[in-house]
Structures are given as structure tokens and as C-alpha cells.
């Protein structure tokens, strides 16, 4: 801990308390020390603001998406990732482990000052001030548990083994000379449990309703569920997940409002989000992890959605998809056989109409008004059961023009009937895939895959108020609690219960009521839960840890589509690989012989 504790001890936590509100206007070492500077609840609030800014998990999100199978190399890639994460290269000097380590320990330095000075320095001026101090301490205890849990998850070789080494436990303000060593997972879990219990006790004195932009009591309970699942204590994981589901006052986002959680950050406070990091104008360009300009296909994406992820998000690729025939296109109306479509269904034509139709950006076509093969559309209207119009995004209000396709009804009559595929609409597709994406229906045999198949990542497009690619970063959502509950039910051999829980989540995310899954074995159930986590939590910083936790149970590891790994041959990695425990960063181990001797195997 020498590097980071010294870095903060010198004074970062004092004169950069938030992006817009410093704790001190000036700070001169030797004239004013931090224990004198922090005197009241306002100072504590500023330290907590600094902790929230510091907590931003960009390193985690990037590592999870690039190292695993969430992304593929984009057509605008200039070498990003090819020499490290995308090649599965990890060593003690790699940026990602260093970023994950330092983000959490710098945040801990702020948090520990809040906890220490709240007790030793700050005297409440009245009862209301005492409640504020209680809330700030509760937030700090909760975030301390969160940081320690993240460090354990990434750096322990086995989070379920209580005797395995975790990370360095920092529960106090430490001097610049401090040299910490790793402790066992048992010690880390004991500290996490203690902090969460202390937070809950303090929250019991607070009368304010939980606010998702702060570490609130619902997040405290959710962390108890997350920690229990990580260690394999599924009895408690079920109890805590149910507590959040049943008594948080939150409801799952639906097909109609799920995108507001991510694209506009305008969801109601009682919808979906347990805890998020509020971002201000141009503060953190999360979307810039994948693209340099914007989230469209023209935004210079150096990473795109990986084809193995796209193929399960696009429901028309699933075995449940229906093959239909388009018998005619008149105006913007498509006549189909069968009459079983509903508003919001996904629709993909297997051929372009006219046959020479092309696109440069996924939204305009040449000739104008063409129907593009492979492009995912959503059904906008259904008339008489078999006449539909299309839009290019879920809940879209603009009808796709089919002027050129309509004229092809006469000029290219042999095209009809033509084949198409349809299935229910999943709002998570529209949340994660930008409609400007160019989809090559025959990508697997394309001779120029990177230029014929361009799938732009849309989860963090930015908002008008905050700027391009800037969105609030979701740390914990209600959907995760349903997934933890399903895990716990499988662990208890309640396969029917797990299936019902997964169905409830899917029902909320789709335009149609979904069938209840049928699990023939626990392995089948683990596979389905891991798949659902992959879709639900894509690009939110979960995939690596999910595979580490559940991969053996589901008999799965990292698996990229052959088209995505053709660039370097890095196609798969088993969860038994030593790289599923990150290396202790070189910046930490060089000055600290004690932790150097505790380096993880393989490094």
C-alpha cells in the first residue's frame, strides 16, 4: 500500500474533494493538516463526494468487456487491446489490474477518513446534523465493504476458499510508511460483514428515503447478497436478495422504460437502480471505452459488440425464432404469412430488397427505402394480423421507409415470397446495440468481416445535459438481485423456483410474456443463469467475475466467435486458467517485499 497511501496522505483527499467543490480552498503542508481541516459534516460530505468520484470503475468495465467475450475488434481499431487484454495477456505491469487495484484503494483512503474523522473530529450541531453524520458514516461503511469485495473478487485465486489469500485489508487511515500484506478471504469477509452490519445499524436511524445516487440501505443489503453469492453461501444470498426484491420499494424496468435507465438516466427513482454514480457534464466518458467519437457506427468504434454476445441478444438468432415468408411489400407495409407477430417483435430479412441494396451507416440505404438483409428491425404496427410496419429500435415512433423495396415487388418479383426470421423483442438488444449498426447476415463466411459486420455499442451514448458518451454508471441494479436469487435456488436444488425467477426477469425485459424455462439438471440451470447475466449485465463490469464464480458450474469459459478471434487466435480461455486471478500490480509489490512474496500463481 505504500504508493497509494502515501499519495493520498500527502493531501489529495484534502484539496480535490470533488470535481467542483474542494474541501479546502488552499492547503499548505505544515500549516493546516487534514485532522484540523475536517471539522464538520460539510467537510465529511466533501470527502464522500471525493470517494464517489474516485470509485468510478472505468478500469473494471473496460477489462471485463475486452478481456472476456463481450467485444470484438472494431473496424476503426488502431491497435487498442491487441497487445494486452484482447490477447489474454496479463502480468504485474498490465494497466487493468493496476487500475482496478488503485481505484479501490484510493477510494478506501477517502472513506476511511470519513469514518475516522466522523468519530474523532466532528461534533454535531443539532439532531439533524447527527442524522446527516450517521448517513455519511453508513455510506462510508457500505463503500468500504464494496471496495474490499471487489478487490477480493478480482485478486483472490478462489473467493469461495476462506483460507485463500484475498487482498490488503485497509480499515483505517494509514501513514505513508505503511506496507500492507494480503490477508485471507475469511478475514476480508469478516470485515465486509462487519461494515455492512454497521451501515445497516446507522441507516436505521436515518429518516430519508434511499437515494440511488448515494450508497443507500438498499445497496447495503444488495452487497450482503452479492458477498454471500461470491463466497458460495447461497442460504444467506437468497435471504438478502429476497430482502431487496421484496422490501426495497424498487420495481424492475420494463420493455417500455428500460432504455431510460441507461440512455437518458431519466428513470423514476423507484425503478431498477439500487445505486449509481451520478456523472456531471463531461465528467466521465464511459462510452469512450469502446469508441472515440460517439456510439453510432460512424463514431469510430475501435471495439464493437462481440458476435458471440450479439448472437444471443438478437433473438432472431435463437432456436425459438420463427421462420416466416414475406409475400409482398406495398408502400411501407410488409405482408407476412402466419399472422403471429406482435408490436415490439424483432424482424430480420434473410435477403435484401432490392437485391443490390447497401448501406454506409446502417440508417440510410442505397437506394433509399431498401430492406436490408441481416439488419434487426422491430415491429411497429400490426394490421389484420399479417400486415406490419417496421421501426429500427424498440418502442420506436418512426416507420421505416420501404419505397425501394416496394417498387421491387414489381421489378424483382421473383424475390417474393422471401424468407425472414422473427422472435420476441428483448429491450436489452436495443439498449446495447445502436440501430446504425451494419449487420452482415452471412458474417461467418464474409471475406471482409470487420467491414461488412459493424455492431456499435450503445449502452453509454451520453445525454444532452451531460455530454456525448457520459451517463450515470450503474453499480447495482434490481435485475442482479433476481439473478442472485436464481443462483441460490439452483444451489438449493429448487430448479423450478430458479426457472420462475428467470422468467420473471425476462418477462420484464421483453414485449411478450416468456415461457418458463425447463432445466433438466443443475448444469442446465447454471448455464441459463450465466447466459442471462451475460445479457442483463453486459458492459457493466461483471463478465469476468461471473465466469470466475459460475463457469465451472456451467461448464463454460471465455468463448469468442471465430470471426472475432481470427485477428489473433485468442478464442477461448477456461475458468481454471491462472489468469482468472489478477496479478498484484508491480507498482504495489516492488516497494513491498511482504506482498511481493504473496504474488498470485503464474505471474
C-alpha positions in Angstrom: 0.0 0.0 0.0 3.0 2.3 0.1 2.4 4.1 -3.2 -1.3 4.8 -2.9 -1.5 5.5 0.9 1.4 8.0 0.5 -0.2 9.6 -2.5 -3.4 10.3 -0.5 -1.7 11.0 2.8 0.1 13.9 1.2 -3.2 15.7 0.6 -5.1 14.6 -2.5 -8.1 13.9 -0.3 -8.0 17.4 1.0 -7.7 19.7 -1.9 -9.6 17.8 -4.6 -12.6 16.6 -2.7 -14.9 16.6 -5.8 -14.8 17.8 -9.3 -16.5 21.1 -8.4 -16.2 21.6 -4.7 -12.9 21.4 -2.9 -12.7 20.7 0.7 -10.2 23.5 1.2 -9.5 26.5 -0.9 -5.9 26.2 -0.1 -3.8 23.6 1.7 -0.2 24.2 2.6 1.6 21.2 4.3 2.8 22.2 7.7 0.3 24.9 8.1 -3.0 23.0 8.0 -3.3 19.3 8.5 -6.2 17.0 7.5 -7.2 16.3 11.1 -7.7 20.0 11.6 -9.3 20.6 8.2 -12.1 18.1 8.7 -14.2 19.7 11.4 -17.9 19.4 10.5 -20.5 17.5 8.5 -19.9 19.6 5.4 -16.3 18.5 5.4 -17.4 14.9 5.7 -19.8 15.4 2.8 -17.0 16.7 0.6 -14.8 13.7 1.4 -17.7 11.4 0.5 -18.1 13.3 -2.8 -14.4 12.7 -3.5 -15.0 9.0 -2.7 -17.8 8.8 -5.2 -15.7 10.4 -7.9 -12.8 8.1 -7.2 -14.9 5.0 -7.2 -15.6 5.3 -11.0 -15.0 1.8 -12.3 -13.7 2.5 -15.8 -10.8 0.0 -15.4 -13.2 -2.7 -14.3 -15.7 -2.1 -17.1 -13.0 -1.9 -19.8 -11.2 -5.0 -18.5 -14.4 -7.1 -18.3 -15.5 -6.2 -21.8 -12.2 -6.5 -23.6 -10.6 -9.4 -21.8 -13.6 -11.6 -22.0 -16.1 -12.2 -24.8 -18.2 -9.0 -24.7 -16.4 -7.2 -27.5 -14.7 -7.8 -30.9 -12.1 -5.7 -32.6 -13.9 -2.8 -34.3 -13.3 -1.7 -37.9 -11.8 1.6 -36.6 -9.4 -0.2 -34.2 -5.9 1.4 -34.2 -4.3 -1.4 -32.1 -6.3 -0.9 -28.9 -6.3 -4.1 -26.8 -4.4 -6.2 -29.3 -1.2 -6.3 -27.3 -2.8 -6.9 -23.9 -6.4 -7.6 -22.8 -7.8 -8.8 -26.1 -4.8 -11.2 -26.4 -5.4 -12.5 -22.9 -2.0 -11.0 -21.8 -1.8 -10.3 -18.1 1.3 -9.6 -16.0 2.0 -7.4 -12.9 2.7 -4.3 -15.1 -0.5 -4.6 -17.1 -2.7 -1.5 -16.9 -6.0 -3.1 -16.0 -5.1 -4.9 -12.7 -3.2 -1.7 -11.7 -6.3 0.4 -12.4 -8.7 -1.9 -10.5 -6.3 -2.0 -7.6 -5.6 1.7 -7.4 -9.3 2.8 -7.9 -10.4 0.8 -4.9 -7.5 1.7 -2.6 -7.7 5.4 -3.4 -11.4 5.3 -2.7 -10.7 3.5 0.6 -8.4 6.3 1.6 -11.2 8.8 1.3 -13.7 6.5 3.0 -11.5 5.7 6.0 -11.1 9.4 6.7 -14.8 9.9 6.7 -15.3 7.1 9.3 -12.3 8.2 11.4 -13.0 11.9 11.5 -16.7 11.5 12.0 -15.9 9.9 15.3 -12.8 11.9 16.4 -13.2 15.4 14.9 -16.8 16.2 14.2 -19.3 17.3 16.8 -22.9 17.5 15.6 -24.5 20.9 16.0 -28.0 19.5 16.4 -30.1 16.4 16.0 -30.5 16.9 12.2 -26.7 17.2 11.9 -26.3 14.0 13.8 -28.6 12.2 11.4 -26.5 13.6 8.5 -23.3 12.3 10.1 -24.9 8.9 10.6 -25.9 8.7 7.0 -22.4 9.7 5.8 -20.8 7.1 8.0 -23.3 4.5 6.8 -22.4 5.4 3.2 -18.7 5.1 4.0 -19.1 1.7 5.7 -21.0 0.5 2.7 -18.5 1.7 0.2 -15.6 0.2 2.2 -17.3 -3.1 2.1 -17.9 -2.7 -1.7 -14.2 -1.9 -2.4 -12.9 -4.8 -0.3 -15.4 -7.1 -2.0 -14.3 -6.0 -5.5 -10.6 -6.5 -4.6 -11.3 -9.9 -3.2 -13.3 -10.9 -6.3 -10.5 -10.0 -8.7 -7.3 -10.8 -6.9 -8.2 -14.0 -4.9 -7.5 -17.2 -6.6 -10.7 -18.7 -5.2 -13.3 -16.4 -3.5 -15.1 -19.5 -2.1 -12.0 -20.7 -0.2 -11.8 -18.9 3.1 -8.2 -19.8 3.5 -7.1 -18.4 0.2 -5.4 -15.0 0.1 -7.6 -12.0 -0.7 -6.2 -8.5 -0.9 -4.8 -6.0 1.6 -7.4 -5.0 4.2 -7.4 -1.3 4.9 -9.8 -0.2 7.7 -8.1 2.9 8.9 -6.1 5.9 7.8 -2.6 4.6 7.3 0.7 6.5 7.3 2.8 6.9 4.2 5.3 4.3 5.6 2.6 1.6 5.8 3.3 -1.6 4.0 0.3 -3.9 3.9 0.1 -7.6 3.1 -2.7 -9.7 1.8 -5.0 -11.4 4.3 -7.2 -14.4 3.9 -10.6 -14.3 2.4 -12.0 -15.2 5.8 -10.6 -12.0 7.3 -11.8 -9.9 4.4 -15.3 -11.4 4.5 -15.4 -10.8 8.3 -14.5 -7.1 7.7 -17.1 -6.8 4.9 -19.8 -8.4 7.1 -18.9 -6.1 10.0 -19.0 -3.0 7.8 -22.4 -3.9 6.3 -23.8 -4.6 9.7 -22.5 -1.2 11.0 -24.0 0.5 8.0 -27.4 -1.1 8.5 -27.5 -0.1 12.1 -26.7 3.5 11.2 -29.3 3.6 8.3 -31.9 2.5 10.9 -31.5 6.0 12.5 -31.9 7.8 9.1 -35.4 9.0 8.1 -34.5 9.9 4.5 -35.7 7.6 1.7 -32.9 5.7 -0.1 -31.4 7.8 -2.9 -29.8 5.8 -5.7 -27.0 8.3 -6.3 -25.7 7.6 -2.8 -24.7 4.3 -1.2 -28.0 3.7 0.5 -29.6 1.0 2.7 -30.8 -1.0 -0.4 -27.3 -1.1 -1.7 -26.0 -2.3 1.7 -28.5 -5.2 1.6 -27.6 -5.9 -2.0 -24.0 -6.1 -1.1 -24.8 -8.7 1.5 -26.4 -10.8 -1.2 -23.5 -10.2 -3.6 -20.9 -11.1 -0.9 -22.8 -14.3 0.1 -23.1 -15.4 -3.5 -19.4 -14.8 -4.1 -18.3 -17.0 -1.2 -20.9 -19.6 -2.1 -23.2 -19.0 0.9 -26.4 -19.4 -1.0 -28.6 -19.7 2.0 -27.9 -16.1 3.0 -27.6 -15.0 -0.6 -31.3 -16.0 -1.1 -32.3 -14.2 2.2 -30.6 -11.0 1.3 -31.6 -10.9 -2.4 -35.2 -11.5 -1.4 -35.0 -8.7 1.2 -34.1 -6.3 -1.6 -36.6 -7.6 -4.1 -39.5 -7.6 -1.6 -38.8 -4.6 0.6 -36.7 -2.1 -1.3 -39.7 -0.4 -2.9 -38.0 -0.8 -6.3 -39.5 -2.4 -9.4 -37.9 -4.0 -12.4 -37.6 -1.8 -15.5 -39.8 -2.9 -18.3 -39.7 -3.2 -22.1 -41.1 0.4 -22.3 -38.7 2.1 -19.8 -35.6 0.0 -19.6 -33.6 2.2 -22.0 -34.3 5.2 -19.8 -32.1 3.6 -17.2 -29.1 3.7 -19.5 -29.6 6.1 -22.3 -31.2 9.1 -20.6 -30.7 8.4 -16.9 -34.3 9.6 -16.5 -35.9 6.5 -15.0 -38.0 7.1 -11.9 -36.2 6.7 -8.6 -38.2 3.6 -7.7 -37.3 1.8 -11.0 -34.4 -0.7 -11.3 -31.4 1.3 -10.0 -30.2 0.4 -6.5 -27.0 2.5 -6.6 -25.4 4.5 -9.4 -22.5 7.0 -9.7 -24.0 10.3 -10.8 -22.0 12.0 -13.5 -21.9 15.6 -14.4 -21.2 17.4 -17.7 -18.3 15.8 -19.5 -17.2 14.2 -16.2 -16.6 10.5 -17.2 -17.0 9.4 -20.8 -17.7 5.8 -20.2 -18.8 5.2 -23.8 -15.2 6.2 -24.8 -14.1 2.8 -23.6 -15.3 1.5 -27.0 -15.5 4.4 -29.4 -13.6 7.7 -29.8 -16.4 9.9 -31.2 -19.9 8.6 -30.4 -21.9 5.4 -30.0 -23.0 5.2 -33.6 -21.4 3.1 -36.3 -19.9 6.4 -37.6 -18.4 7.2 -34.2 -15.1 5.4 -34.9 -15.7 2.3 -32.8 -12.4 0.6 -32.0 -14.3 -2.1 -30.2 -17.7 -3.5 -31.3 -20.1 -5.9 -29.6 -18.6 -9.4 -29.9 -20.5 -11.7 -32.2 -20.9 -14.4 -29.6 -22.8 -11.9 -27.4 -24.7 -10.4 -30.3 -25.9 -13.8 -31.4 -27.7 -14.3 -28.1 -29.0 -10.8 -27.7 -30.5 -10.9 -31.2 -33.4 -13.2 -30.5 -33.9 -13.9 -34.2 -30.7 -16.0 -34.0 -32.1 -18.2 -31.2 -33.6 -21.7 -31.7 -37.0 -20.3 -30.7 -37.1 -17.9 -33.7 -39.8 -18.4 -36.3 -39.3 -18.7 -40.0 -41.8 -16.7 -41.9 -42.3 -15.6 -45.5 -42.8 -12.0 -46.8 -45.3 -12.3 -49.6 -45.3 -8.6 -50.6 -44.2 -5.1 -49.8 -46.6 -2.3 -50.6 -45.6 1.3 -49.6 -44.2 0.8 -46.1 -46.4 -2.2 -45.4 -45.0 -5.7 -45.3 -47.4 -8.6 -45.7 -46.3 -11.8 -44.0 -47.6 -15.3 -43.7 -48.8 -16.7 -40.4 -50.2 -13.6 -38.7 -48.5 -14.2 -35.4 -46.4 -11.1 -35.0 -46.8 -8.5 -32.2 -45.7 -4.9 -31.7 -42.1 -5.0 -30.5 -41.1 -8.3 -32.1 -37.7 -8.5 -33.7 -37.7 -9.0 -37.5 -34.8 -9.9 -39.8 -35.0 -10.4 -43.6 -32.5 -13.0 -44.9 -32.1 -11.2 -48.2 -32.0 -7.5 -49.2 -34.8 -5.9 -51.2 -33.9 -4.8 -53.8 -31.1 -7.3 -54.1 -28.4 -4.7 -54.6 -29.3 -2.7 -51.5 -26.4 -1.4 -49.4 -25.8 0.9 -46.5 -22.9 3.1 -45.5 -24.1 3.8 -41.9 -26.9 1.4 -41.1 -29.7 4.1 -41.1 -29.7 5.3 -44.7 -29.8 2.9 -47.6 -28.9 2.9 -51.2 -31.3 3.0 -52.9 -33.3 5.0 -50.3 -36.1 2.9 -48.7 -34.5 -0.5 -49.1 -35.0 -3.5 -46.7 -31.5 -4.7 -45.6 -30.6 -8.3 -45.1 -29.5 -9.1 -41.5 -30.5 -5.7 -40.1 -32.6 -6.1 -36.9 -35.9 -4.2 -37.1 -38.7 -4.1 -34.6 -42.4 -4.4 -35.5 -44.0 -1.0 -35.1 -47.6 -1.8 -36.1 -49.7 -4.9 -36.9 -52.8 -4.6 -39.0 -55.2 -7.5 -39.7 -52.7 -10.0 -38.2 -50.4 -10.2 -41.2 -49.6 -6.6 -42.4 -46.7 -4.9 -40.4 -44.6 -1.8 -40.5 -41.1 -1.6 -39.0 -39.0 0.7 -36.9 -35.3 0.5 -36.2 -35.4 0.5 -32.5 -37.6 -0.9 -29.7 -40.5 1.4 -28.9 -39.6 3.5 -32.0 -42.0 6.0 -33.4 -40.6 6.4 -36.9 -41.8 3.9 -39.6 -39.0 2.6 -41.8 -39.4 3.7 -45.4 -39.6 0.8 -47.8 -40.0 2.8 -51.0 -37.3 1.0 -52.9 -38.4 -2.4 -51.5 -42.0 -1.7 -52.5 -41.0 -1.0 -56.1 -39.1 -4.2 -56.1 -42.4 -6.0 -55.7 -42.8 -5.3 -59.4 -39.3 -5.0 -60.7 -37.9 -8.0 -58.8 -41.0 -10.2 -58.5 -39.0 -13.5 -58.1 -37.8 -12.2 -54.7 -41.3 -12.9 -53.3 -42.0 -14.8 -51.2 -38.8 -14.2 -49.4 -37.6 -15.6 -46.1 -37.5 -13.7 -42.8 -37.0 -14.6 -39.2 -38.9 -13.2 -36.2 -38.9 -13.6 -32.4 -39.9 -11.7 -29.3 -38.3 -8.4 -28.7 -35.7 -8.0 -25.9 -35.2 -4.4 -24.8 -31.7 -5.3 -23.8 -30.8 -5.6 -27.5 -31.9 -2.1 -28.3 -30.1 -0.8 -25.2 -26.8 -2.3 -26.1 -26.8 -2.3 -30.0 -27.0 1.0 -31.8 -29.6 1.0 -34.6 -27.0 2.4 -37.0 -25.1 -0.9 -36.8 -24.5 -2.7 -40.1 -25.3 -6.4 -39.7 -24.0 -9.0 -42.2 -26.4 -11.9 -42.2 -23.6 -14.1 -43.7 -20.8 -12.7 -41.5 -19.4 -16.1 -40.8 -18.4 -16.6 -44.4 -17.5 -12.9 -45.2 -14.1 -12.3 -46.7 -14.0 -8.9 -45.1 -15.8 -9.4 -41.7 -14.6 -6.3 -40.0 -16.0 -4.0 -42.7 -19.2 -5.9 -43.6 -20.3 -6.5 -40.0 -20.2 -3.4 -37.7 -22.0 -3.6 -34.3 -21.8 -0.4 -32.4 -22.2 -0.5 -28.6 -24.9 1.8 -27.4 -25.1 1.4 -23.6 -23.5 4.7 -22.7 -24.4 7.1 -25.6 -24.4 10.1 -23.3 -27.2 12.7 -22.6 -28.0 16.1 -23.9 -27.3 17.6 -20.4 -24.1 15.7 -19.6 -22.4 15.4 -23.0 -21.5 12.8 -25.5 -20.8 9.3 -24.1 -21.4 10.5 -20.5 -24.0 8.6 -18.5 -24.5 7.7 -14.8 -22.7 4.5 -14.1 -24.9 1.8 -12.6 -23.1 -0.1 -9.8 -26.0 -2.2 -8.6 -29.5 -2.9 -10.1 -32.5 -4.9 -9.1 -32.1 -7.3 -12.0 -28.9 -8.5 -10.4 -30.8 -9.5 -7.2 -33.2 -11.7 -9.3 -30.2 -13.4 -10.8 -28.6 -14.0 -7.4 -31.9 -15.4 -6.2 -32.0 -17.8 -9.1 -28.4 -18.9 -8.3 -29.4 -19.6 -4.7 -32.4 -21.6 -5.8 -30.3 -23.8 -8.1 -27.9 -24.3 -5.2 -30.8 -25.5 -3.1 -31.9 -27.8 -5.9 -35.0 -25.8 -6.5 -34.8 -25.8 -10.3 -38.5 -24.9 -10.7 -38.0 -21.9 -8.4 -35.0 -20.8 -10.4 -36.9 -21.1 -13.6 -39.7 -19.0 -12.3 -37.3 -16.3 -11.2 -35.5 -16.2 -14.5 -38.9 -16.0 -16.2 -39.9 -13.0 -14.1 -36.8 -11.1 -15.2 -37.3 -12.0 -18.8 -41.0 -11.0 -18.7 -39.9 -7.5 -17.6 -37.4 -7.1 -20.4 -39.4 -8.4 -23.3 -42.5 -7.4 -25.3 -44.2 -10.7 -24.7 -44.8 -13.0 -21.7 -42.0 -15.6 -21.9 -42.3 -19.3 -21.4 -41.0 -20.8 -18.2 -37.5 -22.4 -18.7 -37.2 -26.1 -18.1 -34.0 -27.2 -16.6 -33.1 -30.9 -16.9 -30.2 -30.6 -14.5 -28.4 -28.1 -12.3 -25.8 -27.7 -15.0 -28.5 -26.6 -17.4 -29.8 -24.1 -14.9 -26.3 -22.6 -14.2 -25.8 -22.3 -18.0 -29.0 -20.4 -18.4 -28.3 -18.1 -15.4 -24.8 -17.4 -16.7 -26.3 -16.6 -20.1 -28.9 -14.3 -18.6 -26.2 -12.5 -16.6 -24.2 -12.1 -19.8 -27.2 -10.3 -21.5 -28.5 -8.4 -18.5 -25.2 -7.1 -17.2 -23.3 -6.6 -20.5 -20.7 -3.8 -20.4 -21.3 -3.1 -16.7 -18.2 -4.8 -15.4 -19.5 -8.3 -14.4 -18.5 -10.9 -17.0 -15.0 -11.8 -15.7 -16.2 -12.3 -12.2 -19.3 -14.1 -13.3 -17.3 -16.6 -15.3 -14.9 -17.0 -12.3 -17.8 -17.7 -10.0 -20.1 -19.8 -12.2 -18.0 -21.0 -15.1 -17.1 -24.4 -13.5 -20.7 -25.0 -12.5 -22.0 -24.1 -16.0 -19.0 -25.8 -17.8 -18.2 -22.6 -19.6 -15.4 -20.2 -20.0 -14.5 -17.2 -22.3 -15.6 -18.1 -25.8 -15.4 -15.6 -28.6 -16.9 -16.1 -32.0 -14.4 -17.5 -34.6 -14.8 -14.3 -36.7 -13.8 -12.2 -33.7 -10.8 -14.1 -32.7 -9.4 -14.6 -36.2 -7.4 -11.4 -35.7 -5.1 -13.0 -33.1 -6.2 -16.6 -32.4 -7.2 -15.8 -28.8 -10.6 -17.5 -29.0 -11.1 -19.1 -25.6 -9.9 -19.4 -22.0 -11.0 -22.0 -19.4 -12.0 -20.7 -16.0 -9.3 -22.9 -14.5 -6.7 -20.7 -16.1 -4.4 -18.9 -13.6 -5.3 -15.6 -15.2 -8.8 -15.7 -13.5 -6.9 -14.3 -10.5 -5.4 -10.9 -11.4 -1.7 -10.2 -10.7 -0.8 -8.0 -7.8 0.4 -4.8 -9.6 4.1 -4.2 -9.9 3.7 -0.7 -8.5 2.5 -2.2 -5.3 4.8 -5.1 -5.0 8.2 -3.5 -5.8 8.4 -1.4 -2.7 6.7 -4.0 -0.5 8.6 -7.3 -0.2 5.9 -8.8 2.0 3.2 -8.6 -0.7 5.8 -9.5 -3.4 6.1 -12.9 -1.8 2.3 -13.2 -2.0 2.0 -12.8 -5.8 -0.6 -15.0 -7.4 0.5 -18.2 -9.2 1.5 -17.9 -12.8 2.9 -14.3 -12.6 
